């Protein structure tokens, strides 16, 4: 598979696209007014301890207080467990809850101390942001600090070693574990990252030395700083991505900014000189995302419906609590029998769903509604296809097997708002409901208000101000109804359109004084 990284960098926005076989797989965006903070380390002050939630709120000096759950006070009981080679991407349903907020369960959750015993209001502590603010919620933080290097993650205060679960070959896992044990410093844990596969002990030692020095600087800064204070800021957007995903599996990186190109080359000269020839400066006349046919694909990520190649489609609906994805056969009628048609649609949908989760950066609880399949072997085949494509995802995912109803429940690690939330905002007319009052309903609402005017009001000249669509509907479709009301109550109603009004917004004024009387006749 050919992998490419395309970067469009401007002073107002940086966009990074990851292509796999020319298809857009991920899009990452950062703007100066919304800088990503995951990985930043703060000295914070506890401003509230809530035993009922087993959580505390920590002042970091940001707009919103950070959320710290009791489970994030304790180091994981077994780091290897989090990166086990046999951890399935799709598994059978298990009984029991998901644990506390954030969906963390198991031994880790049970071993957490009571928040009221561990923290008190006004206490200062070192925390690291693990999730960006989402909606009305502030950032989520942990006291389990981890510092990512190019090939490994350094975890102060731990005594464990771990290997990325995406490294599957047993011999390589054992080799890396032996290296990690031999280079692990005292009072620090190490997790070998996926890009560390096939690397020598020398590369890992260099990472450890650099991260040890970084941690010492953080500790010194913490000693002389008064909370709330920023102690360490993660790498800038582009450099951090180069560190995390630019490796031998990437065929080329193309960027349209000379300054950013120079900084990337400087970084690679120190940490990965063998990759420098793969970095190219784009000099074309057309915008770089137009040249690589990326812009149109980004526009499609805002659409609810995604068409599949054979004629089926999926719909994606985001709510505050979960993401629901529905699969439909659409125009695809198949050639043999219904079960085969459904299976082909579900298989194509499974691959596309995995891509859309990455592309739109959807996270949290996700429910996939596949078309019902009668044959158990077909359900397993769909689950296997979903499993294979989820392996490409850099975020941690966990999905259960296809149920008898064709549903798959899954979770995807969420560190930041989805792409839709980043690019869009709730509609001011429907307040995010994605529905507006129908014209006929608006006309009936107006009729009821005019009835009240006729029965209770003394004014006979009324100005009715409504949205232009409603005004046209009243004149063209409901003129007879208005005339009957005018005759019944001896009213004179003048309709005025007002583009600044919502469709469900109806305003009444006295015809002679222009005094608004809407509230008197609303229910």
N, C-alpha and C positions, 0 to 999 in steps of 0.2 A: 504494500500500500504506500502510495506517495503522499507525504505530509509536507505542507508548506505553511509558513507563518507570514501573514501580510499585515503590515502596520501602517496606519494612517495617523500621523502625528501633527497636530496643530496646537497653537497656544490655548485654544478654547476647548479642545477635546482630543483625547487619544483613543483610537479604536484598534483593537487587535483581532484579526480573524485567523482562525485555524482551519485549513482546508485539508480534507482527506480524499484523495483521488478526485480532486477538483471540486468536491462538494463541500459546502460550508458546514463545519461541525461545531464550532464554538465562535462566539463573538463576545469580546470583553471591552468594556467602555469605562473611561474615567474622565471626569471634568473637574476643573479647579474647585468648583463649589461643592463637589461631592467626592472628596478624596477617600479612597478606601483605607480603613483603619485596622483591618484584621491583621494580627501579628504585633501591633503596637503594644508596648509595655508601659504601664503607668504606676505611679505611687498614688493610691486612692485612699479616700476616707469613707468609712461606713457611715451612712446617714440614716439607715433604718434596718432593723432586723425583724423579720416576719416569721415567727415559728410556725404559723398555720400554713405557710407556703414552703417552709424549709428553705428560705432564701433571704438574701440581703440585697439592699441597693447601695451602690458604691458611687461616690462623687469622684469623677475623673476630671472635672473642669470642663466637660462638654455640655452640650445643650440638654441632654437627657441623662439621668443617672443610669449606671450600668447594672445589669441583673446578674447576681452571683448565686447559683444554686449550691446547696450543701454538698452535692456529689462532686462539684468542682473544687472542693477544698482538699480532697483526698487524692493521692496518686493512684492510678489504676492498679488493681491488685495483681494484674498480670499483663504487662505490655505485650508479650508475645501473643496473648489471646486476641488482641485487637488486630494483629497482622498475621493470623494463622493461615497456613497454606490451604487448609481444607475448609475455610469459611466460604459457604456457598453464596452465589449472587442471587439465586432463587431457591427458597427452601420451603419445606412443608410448614403449615400453620402450627404454632405452639400455643398452649394455654398460658394465660397470665397477662398482666398489664404491661404497659410500656415504661413503667417507672415514672419518674418526676417529669417536670417540664423539660422539653427538649428530647424526650423519647429515650433517655438513657436508662437501661435497666440492668438486671443481672446482679452479680456479686458486688460490682462497683457501687451500685445504688444502695444496696443493703449495708455496705460497710461504711457509708458516709456518716460523719458525726452529726449530732443535732446542731442546727445552726446557732441556737441560743447558747450552747455550751462553747462554741468555737469563736464566736464573734460578739462584739458589743458596739453600740453606737459610739462614734467618734474614733474608733480604732483605725490605725493606718496599716495598709498592707499592699503588697506587690501583686498586681494582676495583669493579665494579658487578654486583649480582645480576641474572641473566637468567632463572633458573629456581628455583622454590621447592624445598625438600627434598622428595623423593619416595621413600617407602619407607625403605630403609636408607641411601639416598644423601643426602649433604648438598646445599646449594645449588650451582648452577653460576654461575660468575662470568666476567667479561671485563674486560680493561683498556681496551676500546673504549667509553668512557663516552658515553652519549647522554642528553640532557635534553629531554623532551617539553614542548612548549608547546601552545597551543590549535590553532595552524595549522601549525606546523612542528616539526621535531626538530633540536636544536642538538648538533653532534658535535665536541667539542674535539679538536684535533690532526689533523683531516682537512682536505682541500682540495677536496672534491667537493661537487657539488649533485645532488640526486635528486628525483624526483617519484613519489608513490605510484602503484603499478601499477594501482590501482583507478580512477585518473583516465584514461579511455581516449581522450577526444577530442583529436586531435593538435594542433589549434590552441590549445586551453587548456593542454596540456602545454608547448608551446613558450613561451606567454606566461608561465607560472609559472616555467619554467626561466630566462628572461631576468630576471625579478624576483629570483629566488634568487641569480643571479650578481651582480646589482648590489648586493644588500644583504649578501652573505656577508662576515663579518669575516675578518681575517687569521688564519690558523692555526685555522680552524674550518670544518666542513662543515655543510650544511643539507639537510634532506629535507622537502619539502612534503608535509603529510599530506592525506588524502582530504578532510577538512573544509575544507581551504584552497582548494578549488575555487571559482572565481568571486570570491575575496576580492581586495581591493586591496593595493597595496604598503604602505600605511599600517599595515594590520593585521599584516603580516609584520614590518615594522620594529619595531613595539611588542613583538612576541614575541621578536625577536632581542635587543633592549635588556634585557628582563627576564631572559632566559636567560644573557646575558653577565654580568650582575650576580650571578646565582646561582652561576655557575661560579667567579667571582672569590672568592665567599665560601667555596666548597668548597676552593679552593686554599689560601686563608689558614688555614682550619681544619686542613687537612692538614699545614701547616708547623708548627703548634704542638701537634699531637696525636701521641701515641705509640701505635704499633700494638699490639694491634688496637683500632680506634676507629670508631664510626659518624660519618661526616662529613655525610651528607645523607639525609633520609628522604623518601620519596615522599609525595605528597599523601595525605590520609586516603581511605579507601575510597570514600565517596560523592562527594566533591569530585573525585577523580581520574576517576571515571566520568563525571561531568558534563562535565569538560574533554574527555574522549576521545570521547563519543558523543552528547552532547546538542547537537543542532544543528537547522537548519531542517527536516530530514527527520522530526523527532520531533514528533508532534502534541500530546502532553501528558506531563507528569511529575507523578505523584501520590505524595505521601508522608504518612505518618501521625504524624510527629514534629514538634512545633512548633519545637524547637531546631534540628533538621536543616533544616527548611523555612526558618528564618531565615538559617542559614549559606549555603544555596544561593542565596537571594535576594541576600545580600551579595556573593557571588562573581560572580553574573551582573550585578549593578549595575556592576561594574568591567570585566568582560570581554565580556559579551554582553547588554546591557540589553534588546535587542529580544526576548529569549527569556523574560523575567520573567513575562509574562502566561500563559505556558504551564505554569507551575509552580503546582500546586494542593495545598492542605492537606486531607487526607482527614478528615472529621468524622463518618463513619457509625458506627453502633452495632456492626455486624458487623466482625470482623477484616478488614483491608484485603485480604489474600490470599484470604479466603473470598468477599468481595464481587466480586472479579474472577475467581473460579473458578480460582485459581492453585494453591491448596493440594493439590487432588486431582491436578493434573498433576505436581506435585513428587513425590508418592507413586509415581506411575507410573514415574518415572525410576529407581527402585530395582528395577523388574521386569526380568527377563531377556527376556521376550517382548513385542513391540510389534505390536499388530494394525493392519492397514491397512484403509482404508475399504471396499474391495471384497471383503474376506474373507481376503486373504493376510496373512502376518505375517513379521516379521524377528526373529531372536534375536541378542542381543548378549552376547558372552563376553569378559571382560577377563582377561588373564594378565599375568605380570610382563614378558614380552617384547613382546607385541602385543595388539591387539584384533581379534577375529574376529567378523564379522557375516554371518549366513546368511539367505538369502531363500527363502521357501516360499509356494506357492500357497494352502495352507490350505483354507478353505471356498470359495474362488473357482474356479468351474468354467468360466467364460466362456460365450460364445454361439455362436462359429463354429468355430475350430480350435485345436489345442493351441498352436501357435506364437503366435497372437494373444493367447491367455490368458497365456502366459508373458511376452510383451512388455509387456502392460498391468500385470502384477504387478511386473515389473522396473522399469518407469517410475515407478510409484507408490512402490516401495521406494527408488529412487534419491533422490527428493525427501525421503522420510522419513528416510533415512540421513543426509543432509546436515543435517537439523534435529536429529537425535539426537546427532550429533557435537558440535554447538554446545551443545545443551541439557545433555548429560552432561559436557561439557568433556573429551572423549576426545582423547588425543594419542599421539604416537609413531608406531609402525608399525601400520597398519590394513589388514586383508585383508577385502575384500567378496566374498562368494560368491553371485553372481547365479545364477538358474536358467539352465541351458544354452540358448543360442539358436542355431539353425541358420543364420539369415540374417545376413550381415555388416552389412547396412544397419540391422538391428534393434540389433545390438551398438553401432554408432556412435550410434544414437538414444539409447540408455541412457547412453552416455558423455557425450553432449551435455547430457542432462537433469541428470546429476550435476554437470557443469561449471557450468551456469547456477545451480544452487542453492548450490554451494560459493562462489560470488561474494559471497554475503551474509555469509560467515564473516569475522570480524575477525582470526582467527588465520590464519597462512600455511598453505596446503595445497598438496600436490602429488600428483596421482593419475595413474596410467598407464591406457592404454586397456584395454577388456575383452578378456581373453585368450580363446583357443579353449575353455577350460574354464569360462568365465563368471566368472573371478576379476578383481578390480581390486586392485592393490597401491597403497597411498597412504600419505602421511605427513601429519600435522597438527602444527603447532607446539605444543609442550607447555611451559608455563611453571609449572604447578602441578599437584597431584594432581587426578584426576578427581572429579566430584561424588560418585560412589559411594564413593571412598576418603575423601572429606571427611565424609560422613554416616554411614558404616558402619565396622566393624572386623572382622577375621577371626573366624569362628565358633570359640569355644573348644573345641567338641566335634570339629569336623572339621578345625581348623587351616587354614581357608580352602580346603579341597579341594572343598567343596560336596557331599560324599558322606559318609555314615556307615555303619557296619557294619550289615548286614542282621540281622534277628532270628534267622533260621535260621543265619547264620554265627556269631552270638554264642552260640547254643545248642551248636553244634559245638565252639566254642572251650572252653566250659564242660565239655563232655563229655570233651575231651582232658585238661583240667586234673584232673578227678575221676579219670580213669584213672590219672594219675600219683600222685594222693593214695592210691588204693587199692593201687597196686603198690609205692610207696616209703615212704609215710607210716605212722606208727603210730597216729595219731589216728583214731577211728571216728565222732566227733561233729564235724560241720563246719557252720559258718555261712557261707552264700553270700550276699554282698551285691552287688546289681546294680541297674541302672537300672530304674525302674518298668515300662517297656515290655517289657524283657527278662524281668522277674519274671512278668508276666501271661502272656507267651508260653510260658515254661517250665511254668507251672501248667496252662494251657489246652491247649497244643499238644504239649508234650513231657513230660507227666507220666509216661507209660509208660516213656520212655527213662530218666528219672531213677530210677524204681522198679527197673528192671533193673540199673542201676549200683549202687544201694544193696544189692540182693540179692547181686550178684556179689562185691562187696568188703566186705559187711557194714558198710556206712556208714549213718549217720543224717544226712541233709542238710537243713538248715533254710534256706529262702529268705527273705531280707529285702530289701525294695525300699528304695532310697536315691536320692532325686531329685537329690542333689548329684553323683552319678556320671555320667560319659559312658556312652553306650550300649556302647562297646567296652571299658569299664573294669570289670573283674571282680576282686573281692577275696574272699579266703578267710581264715577265722578258726577257731581251735580252739574247739570248742563249750564246753569247761569253763573255759578261762582267758581266752578272747577275745583271745588273742595272734594277730596277723596272720601268716599263713604264705604269702601270695600269691607272693612272689618265689621260694620254694623249688620251686614247681610251674609257673612260667611258662617258656616257651621263648624 
